[in-house]
Amino acid sequence: MSEPRPADAAPAPATRRRRSARTWLLFLGAVFVGLVLLRALTGERAITSSGTFGATLALGVPIGMAALGGLWCERAGVVNIGLEGMMIFGTWGGAYGAYTTGNAWVGLVVGVAMGALGGLLHAVATVTFGVDHIVSGVALNILAPGVARYLSTIVFLGHEGGGANQSPPLPGFPKVSVPGVDGPLGDLEGHGWFFVSDLAGLVRGLTTDLSAVTLIAVALVPVTWFVLWRTAFGLRVRSCGENPYAAESLGVRVYTMKYLAVIISGGLAGLGGVFLAMVGSSAYQENQTGGRGFIGLAAMIFGNWRPGGLAAGTGLFGYTDALQQRGATGAVHALLLVLAIGLFAFAALQVWKAARTPAAAGEAPAPAWRRFLRPAVAVVAGVLLLVWYLLTDELPKEIVTYSPHITTLLVLTLASQRLRMPAADGLRYRRGEGH
C-alpha cells in the first residue's frame, strides 16, 4: 500500500498539467473578453473582426515556425540566432522547387530541405567545431541573403516576371474551410452584437479560407509538445540542453541528438519561409522574411521555451502585425489603452508578490524602494500611455508600422523575470570533458 502524500508535497505531474491547461484557457478567455470590451468601448470593429483574426493566423505562421525551430534547437542546448537565415533559405528553396516543377508541394519539400541544410551548417559549426553559437548564427544570417541572390541570378533572371531579387509567379496551395460556417457566422458578425458577433468573428476567421500549409503549421505545435515532452527521444533531446554530460553518462548520443534537433530547427524555419513565399505572397522576393526570424526567437523566449507559451507569443505578435497591415490605425491606437491597463495590472501583481514574498533566512529584507521600483516604473509608464490615448485620435504612421516590433520589446521586458532557459543552452560541449 502506498503511503499518503504529505500535505506540503508537490502536486503530481498530471495535476500540474491540468492546472496549466486551466490557466492557459482562463488566460486566453480573459484576453478575448478584453478585446471584446475594447471593441465595444472604442467602436473599432477591426479589433475583433474575422479578417483581423484570419490575418493574425496567417501572419503568425512564419513567426511561429521560426519560434518552434528555435525551441527544438535550444532545448538541445544550441542557441539559434540564425533562424532568419534559415527562413531565407526556405523562401528561395520553396520558390525554386515550385517554379521548376510547377508543383507547390514539391516547393514545400525543397524549402524545408533548404532550411534543414541551413540548420546542418549551424550544427557543423557549433556542435562539431565548437564555434560560438552567436557568431555562427550571425554568419548564417549574412550568408543566406547573398546565396539566395546568387542562386536567383542563375535560376530566375531572364524568365518572365523573374530577376536577381525575385522569382516568377508561383503555384499556390489549396485552401480549406469548415463547411457551412462562413455564411451563418458572417451574418452573426455583421449584426455587431456584443460578444456574440465578436465570437462569430473569431470562429469565422480561424475556420475559413485557410491554406493547407497553415493547417500543417498549426498541427506542428502539439506534435512538438508530444514529441519533446512525451517520448523517450524528446527526453534525450531535452537532457542535452539541461546537462549533456549527465546525458552522456546515461548512454545518450549527445552529438547525434544535437545534430537532429538543429536540423529539425532549420526545417521548421524553412517551412516558415515557404509560407512567406507561396502563401503570404505569390512569388519569392528578396528580404521577404523582414526580421520574422528574430521575432520568432522573441516569441520563443516569451513562451519560456515551451510550445504553449510560444503559441501565445506568436498570436500576440501576429495580432499587432495584422492590425498594422490591414490599416486599422484606430485599432492600433486603441492598443495604447490595452498597454496602459496591462502595465497597471503588472504593477499590482508585482506589489502583491513583494508583499507576500518573505526575505530569505539570514538576509535583511530588501529596501522598500528596490522592491517597489518596477511597479512604480510600470505605473508611470501606464499613466503616460493613458494620457497619450486620451489626448490623441491616432498614432503617427511610423509607430503604427513598427508596432509589432515595439510590442516585442515591451513583452520581453515585462516577461523577463519569469524566464528560465535550458541550463546548458549555448554552452560548448565536448565528449568526456565532464568526467
Buried (B, 14 or more C-beta within 10 A) or exposed (E): EEEEEEEEEEEEEEEEEEEEEEEBEEEEEEBBEBBBBBBBEBEBBBBBBBBBBBBBBBBBBBBBBBBBBBBBBBBBBBBBBBBBBBBBBBBBBBBBBBBEBEEBBBBBBBBBBBBBBBBBBBBBBBBEEEBBBBEBBBBBBEBBBEBBBEBBBEBBEEEEEBBBBBBBBBBBBEEBEEEEBBEEBBEBBEEEEEBEBBBBBBBBBBBBBBBBBBEBBBEBBEEBBEBBBEEEEBBBBBBBBBBBBEBBEEEBBBBEBBBBBBBBBBBBBBBBBBBBBBBBBBBBBBEBBBBBBBBBBBBBBBBBBBBBBBBBBBBBBBBBBBBBBBEBBBBBBBBBBBBBBBBBEBBEEBBEEBEEEEEEEEEEEEEEEEBBEBBEEBBEBBEEBBEBBEEEEEBEEEBBBBBBBBBBEBBBEBBEEEEEBBEBBBEBBEEEEEE
